[in-house]
């Protein structure tokens, strides 16, 4: 919504904070996922809010973009075109909605979850908004836990609840996303008392959203109790995570990334074109493998151990770390072995 400037600034603050942490070699959500930020969707409406009507909510066509998505239920009291929540002439009628929908479709296999940032209620909302009926299949409890943990992470006293328990809303993005892709999604309402927020609150609210999105990234890994695999064309990403374990694998074209994480362990594998990366982490251990084209990287970490393998073209690197031990190996082109191996050594 155009007038919700603090939502856009909080998105940008979060992105800036992640980049700062990466530069300072601190752990971030980017260690687990490719992150995509769309700070402002309603560009035309945003421009109007800067140059005319500060409280502009809808887009330049006077359509509420967060009511323009397909809804499972029909609104029994359709808003008039003059209403702030006017959904448009039909679902998906607006160019902003169409553009986001096309992008979501192309990225579906890569995306593991979404957060839609608004203001100014100080709340975490989760599906559904167009009905008060439960989702079923145990997902209501999962969303309640997700909402509670993300709300707590903000440190700002945010509440959490289904969107429909606050107020009915038809054609909202979060309902569409969950029904279409069956992946976790939240709407975060940045806290505040007015859409015209003091400049002095930018850092405070931005920090709250940064913490919330960081927590969301952690929660996504366990929302379904499974690991997360991120493949690109021609690649295979397979992850398995047991209780308390985290497994993240990335496979580029022609590469295979396979990771297994047991309770409390972390398995991370990255395979570039033509590379194979296999990592296993037992309780409390960390297994990390990176395989470049034509290389094979295998890392195994037992309890409390860390196994890291890097294999360059034509190299094979196999590392095993037992309890409390650390195994690090680098194999250059044509090299094989444990530790550091250079060509033909």
C-alpha positions as CSV (number, residue, x, y, z in Angstrom):
1,X,0.0,0.0,0.0
2,X,1.4,3.3,-1.1
3,X,1.1,5.3,2.1
4,X,2.9,2.7,4.2
5,X,6.4,4.2,3.8
6,X,7.7,2.6,7.0
7,X,7.1,-0.8,5.5
8,X,9.3,-0.1,2.4
9,X,12.0,1.5,4.6
10,X,12.0,-1.5,6.9
11,X,12.5,-3.8,3.9
12,X,15.5,-1.8,2.8
13,X,16.8,-1.6,6.3
14,X,16.6,-5.4,6.5
15,X,18.5,-5.8,3.2
16,X,21.1,-3.3,4.4
17,X,21.5,-5.2,7.7
18,X,22.0,-8.5,6.0
19,X,24.6,-7.0,3.7
20,X,26.4,-5.5,6.7
21,X,26.4,-8.9,8.4
22,X,27.7,-10.6,5.3
23,X,30.5,-8.1,5.1
24,X,31.3,-8.7,8.8
25,X,31.2,-12.5,8.3
26,X,28.2,-12.9,10.6
27,X,25.6,-15.6,9.9
28,X,22.5,-14.4,8.0
29,X,19.4,-15.7,6.4
30,X,21.4,-15.5,3.1
31,X,23.4,-18.5,4.4
32,X,20.3,-20.6,4.0
33,X,18.4,-19.1,1.1
34,X,18.5,-16.9,-2.0
35,X,16.7,-13.8,-0.7
36,X,14.5,-11.7,-2.9
37,X,13.4,-8.2,-1.8
38,X,10.7,-6.1,-3.5
39,X,10.7,-3.0,-1.4
40,X,7.8,-1.3,-3.2
41,X,5.3,-3.1,-5.4
42,X,2.8,-0.2,-5.8
43,X,5.2,2.2,-7.5
44,X,2.6,4.5,-9.1
45,X,0.6,4.8,-5.9
46,X,3.8,5.4,-4.0
47,X,4.6,8.2,-6.3
48,X,1.2,9.7,-5.7
49,X,1.8,9.5,-1.9
50,X,5.0,11.6,-2.4
51,X,3.6,14.1,-4.8
52,X,-0.1,14.6,-4.0
53,X,-2.1,12.5,-1.6
54,X,0.1,11.4,1.3
55,X,-2.5,8.9,2.4
56,X,-2.9,7.2,-1.0
57,X,-3.5,3.5,-0.4
58,X,-4.4,2.1,-3.8
59,X,-2.5,2.1,-7.1
60,X,-2.9,4.7,-9.8
61,X,-6.0,2.8,-11.1
62,X,-7.5,3.2,-7.6
63,X,-7.4,-0.5,-7.0
64,X,-6.3,-2.0,-3.6
65,X,-3.6,-4.4,-4.8
66,X,-3.9,-6.5,-1.6
67,X,-7.5,-7.3,-2.6
68,X,-6.7,-7.9,-6.2
69,X,-5.7,-11.6,-5.9
70,X,-7.9,-14.5,-6.6
71,X,-9.9,-15.5,-3.5
72,X,-11.5,-18.9,-2.6
73,X,-14.5,-17.0,-1.2
74,X,-16.6,-14.2,-2.7
75,X,-16.9,-11.1,-0.7
76,X,-20.6,-10.9,0.4
77,X,-20.3,-7.1,0.5
78,X,-18.2,-6.0,-2.5
79,X,-16.6,-2.6,-1.9
80,X,-17.5,0.2,-4.3
81,X,-14.8,1.7,-6.5
82,X,-14.5,4.6,-4.1
83,X,-13.7,2.3,-1.2
84,X,-10.1,2.0,0.1
85,X,-10.4,-1.8,-0.3
86,X,-11.9,-1.8,-3.8
87,X,-10.5,-5.0,-5.3
88,X,-10.7,-4.0,-8.9
89,X,-13.0,-5.1,-11.8
90,X,-11.7,-8.7,-11.5
91,X,-9.0,-10.7,-9.7
92,X,-5.6,-10.1,-11.2
93,X,-6.7,-7.2,-13.2
94,X,-3.8,-4.9,-12.3
95,X,-0.3,-4.9,-13.9
96,X,1.4,-5.0,-10.5
97,X,-0.5,-8.2,-9.6
98,X,0.1,-9.8,-13.0
99,X,3.9,-9.0,-12.8
100,X,4.3,-10.5,-9.3
101,X,2.1,-13.6,-10.2
102,X,4.3,-14.3,-13.3
103,X,7.5,-13.9,-11.2
104,X,6.1,-16.2,-8.5
105,X,5.3,-18.9,-11.1
106,X,8.8,-18.8,-12.6
107,X,10.4,-19.0,-9.1
108,X,8.0,-21.5,-7.5
109,X,10.5,-24.4,-7.3
110,X,13.1,-22.1,-5.6
111,X,11.0,-20.2,-3.2
112,X,10.4,-21.7,0.3
113,X,8.3,-19.0,1.8
114,X,7.2,-15.4,1.7
115,X,6.7,-12.4,4.0
116,X,4.4,-9.5,2.9
117,X,5.3,-6.3,4.9
118,X,2.7,-3.7,5.6
119,X,2.0,-1.1,8.4
120,X,0.9,0.1,11.1
121,X,-0.8,-2.5,13.3
122,X,2.2,-4.1,15.1
123,X,1.0,-7.6,14.2
124,X,1.9,-10.9,12.5
125,X,-0.9,-12.3,10.4
126,X,-1.2,-15.7,8.8
127,X,-3.8,-17.5,6.7
128,X,-6.7,-17.3,6.3
129,X,-8.1,-13.8,5.9
130,X,-11.2,-14.6,3.8
131,X,-12.6,-17.2,6.3
132,X,-12.4,-18.0,10.0
133,X,-12.5,-21.7,9.1
134,X,-9.3,-23.6,10.1
135,X,-6.9,-24.8,7.5
136,X,-6.7,-28.3,8.8
137,X,-4.0,-31.0,8.4
138,X,-2.2,-29.6,11.4
139,X,-1.2,-26.4,9.6
140,X,-3.1,-24.2,12.0
141,X,-0.9,-25.1,14.8
142,X,2.2,-24.7,12.6
143,X,1.2,-21.2,11.6
144,X,0.4,-20.3,15.2
145,X,3.9,-21.4,16.3
146,X,5.4,-19.6,13.3
147,X,3.6,-16.4,14.1
148,X,4.4,-16.6,17.8
149,X,8.1,-17.1,17.2
150,X,8.4,-14.4,14.6
151,X,6.4,-12.0,16.8
152,X,8.7,-12.7,19.8
153,X,11.8,-12.2,17.6
154,X,10.8,-8.6,16.8
155,X,11.2,-7.6,20.5
156,X,8.5,-5.0,19.8
157,X,5.4,-6.6,21.4
158,X,3.9,-7.7,18.2
159,X,0.7,-9.9,18.4
160,X,0.1,-12.8,16.2
161,X,-3.2,-14.2,14.8
162,X,-5.0,-15.3,11.7
163,X,-5.8,-12.4,9.4
164,X,-9.5,-13.3,9.4
165,X,-9.7,-13.1,13.2
166,X,-8.7,-9.5,13.0
167,X,-10.9,-8.5,10.0
168,X,-12.2,-10.3,6.9
169,X,-10.2,-9.6,3.8
170,X,-10.8,-11.0,0.4
171,X,-8.2,-11.2,-2.4
172,X,-5.2,-10.8,-0.1
173,X,-1.7,-11.9,-1.3
174,X,-1.0,-14.2,1.6
175,X,-4.1,-16.3,1.2
176,X,-3.4,-16.6,-2.5
177,X,0.2,-17.7,-1.9
178,X,-0.7,-20.4,0.6
179,X,-3.6,-21.8,-1.3
180,X,-1.5,-21.9,-4.5
181,X,1.9,-23.0,-3.3
182,X,1.2,-24.6,0.1
183,X,4.3,-22.9,1.6
184,X,4.6,-20.7,4.7
185,X,3.6,-17.1,4.3
186,X,3.2,-14.3,6.8
187,X,1.9,-10.7,6.6
188,X,3.9,-8.4,9.0
189,X,2.2,-5.2,10.0
190,X,5.0,-2.8,11.1
191,X,4.1,-1.2,14.4
192,X,3.1,2.5,14.6
193,X,0.4,4.9,15.3
194,X,0.0,6.6,11.9
195,X,1.1,6.0,8.3
196,X,3.1,9.2,8.6
197,X,5.9,7.8,10.8
198,X,8.6,9.9,12.3
199,X,12.0,9.6,10.7
200,X,13.4,8.7,14.1
201,X,11.5,5.4,14.0
202,X,13.1,4.1,10.8
203,X,15.9,2.3,12.6
204,X,13.7,0.9,15.4
205,X,11.1,-0.5,13.0
206,X,13.7,-1.6,10.6
207,X,15.5,-3.6,13.3
208,X,12.2,-5.3,14.3
209,X,11.5,-6.4,10.7
210,X,15.1,-7.5,10.2
211,X,14.8,-9.7,13.3
212,X,11.4,-11.0,12.2
213,X,12.6,-11.9,8.7
214,X,15.7,-13.6,10.1
215,X,13.5,-15.7,12.4
216,X,11.1,-16.5,9.6
217,X,14.1,-17.9,7.5
218,X,15.0,-20.2,10.5
219,X,11.3,-21.2,10.9
220,X,10.9,-22.1,7.2
221,X,13.5,-24.8,7.5
222,X,11.3,-26.7,10.1
223,X,7.8,-25.6,9.2
224,X,7.2,-28.9,7.3
225,X,9.9,-30.8,9.2
226,X,12.0,-31.2,6.0
227,X,15.2,-29.9,4.6
228,X,15.3,-27.4,1.8
229,X,16.7,-28.1,-1.6
230,X,17.3,-25.2,-4.1
231,X,18.0,-26.5,-7.7
232,X,18.7,-24.4,-10.8
233,X,18.1,-25.8,-14.3
234,X,19.6,-29.2,-14.8
235,X,20.6,-29.5,-11.1
236,X,19.2,-31.6,-8.3
237,X,19.0,-30.3,-4.7
238,X,18.0,-32.9,-2.1
239,X,17.8,-32.2,1.6
240,X,16.8,-34.3,4.6
241,X,16.6,-32.9,8.1
242,X,15.8,-34.9,11.3
243,X,14.6,-33.3,14.5
244,X,16.5,-30.1,15.2
245,X,18.6,-30.5,12.1
246,X,19.1,-28.1,9.2
247,X,19.9,-29.1,5.7
248,X,20.4,-26.7,2.9
249,X,21.6,-27.7,-0.6
250,X,22.2,-25.7,-3.7
251,X,22.8,-27.3,-7.1
252,X,23.7,-25.4,-10.2
253,X,23.1,-26.6,-13.7
254,X,24.3,-30.2,-14.1
255,X,25.4,-30.4,-10.4
256,X,24.0,-32.6,-7.7
257,X,23.8,-31.4,-4.1
258,X,22.7,-33.9,-1.4
259,X,22.7,-33.2,2.3
260,X,21.5,-35.1,5.4
261,X,21.3,-33.5,8.9
262,X,20.5,-35.5,12.0
263,X,19.3,-34.0,15.3
264,X,21.2,-30.7,16.0
265,X,23.4,-31.1,13.0
266,X,23.8,-28.9,9.9
267,X,24.4,-30.2,6.4
268,X,25.2,-27.7,3.7
269,X,26.1,-28.7,0.1
270,X,26.9,-26.5,-2.9
271,X,27.5,-28.1,-6.3
272,X,28.4,-26.2,-9.4
273,X,28.0,-27.4,-13.0
274,X,29.1,-31.0,-13.3
275,X,30.1,-31.2,-9.6
276,X,28.8,-33.6,-6.9
277,X,28.5,-32.6,-3.3
278,X,27.4,-35.0,-0.6
279,X,27.4,-34.0,3.1
280,X,26.3,-35.8,6.2
281,X,26.1,-34.2,9.7
282,X,25.3,-36.1,12.8
283,X,24.1,-34.6,16.1
284,X,26.0,-31.4,16.9
285,X,28.2,-31.7,13.8
286,X,28.6,-29.6,10.7
287,X,29.2,-31.0,7.3
288,X,30.0,-28.6,4.5
289,X,31.0,-29.5,0.9
290,X,31.7,-27.4,-2.2
291,X,32.2,-29.1,-5.5
292,X,33.3,-27.2,-8.6
293,X,32.9,-28.5,-12.2
294,X,34.0,-32.1,-12.4
295,X,34.9,-32.2,-8.8
296,X,33.5,-34.4,-6.0
297,X,33.3,-33.1,-2.4
298,X,32.3,-35.4,0.4
299,X,32.1,-34.3,4.0
300,X,31.1,-36.3,7.1
301,X,30.9,-34.9,10.6
302,X,30.1,-36.9,13.7
303,X,28.9,-35.3,17.0
304,X,30.8,-32.1,17.7
305,X,33.0,-32.4,14.6
306,X,33.2,-30.3,11.5
307,X,33.9,-31.7,8.1
308,X,34.6,-29.3,5.2
309,X,35.5,-30.4,1.7
310,X,36.3,-28.3,-1.4
311,X,37.0,-29.9,-4.7
312,X,38.1,-28.0,-7.8
313,X,37.9,-29.4,-11.4
314,X,38.9,-33.0,-11.6
315,X,39.7,-33.1,-7.9
316,X,38.3,-35.4,-5.2
317,X,38.1,-34.3,-1.6
318,X,36.9,-36.5,1.2
319,X,36.9,-35.4,4.8
320,X,35.8,-37.0,7.9
321,X,35.6,-35.4,11.4
322,X,34.9,-37.4,14.5
323,X,33.6,-36.1,17.8
324,X,35.4,-32.8,18.6
325,X,37.6,-33.0,15.5
326,X,37.8,-30.8,12.4
327,X,38.6,-32.1,9.0
328,X,39.3,-29.6,6.2
329,X,40.5,-30.7,2.7
330,X,41.1,-28.9,-0.5
331,X,41.7,-30.8,-3.8
332,X,42.9,-28.8,-6.8
333,X,42.6,-30.0,-10.4
334,X,43.6,-33.6,-10.7
335,X,44.4,-33.9,-7.0
336,X,43.0,-36.5,-4.6
337,X,43.2,-37.0,-1.0
338,X,42.6,-35.7,2.5
339,X,44.0,-32.4,3.7
340,X,45.5,-30.3,0.9
341,X,46.3,-32.0,-2.5
342,X,47.7,-30.2,-5.5
343,X,47.9,-31.6,-9.1
344,X,49.4,-35.1,-9.2
345,X,50.3,-35.0,-5.5
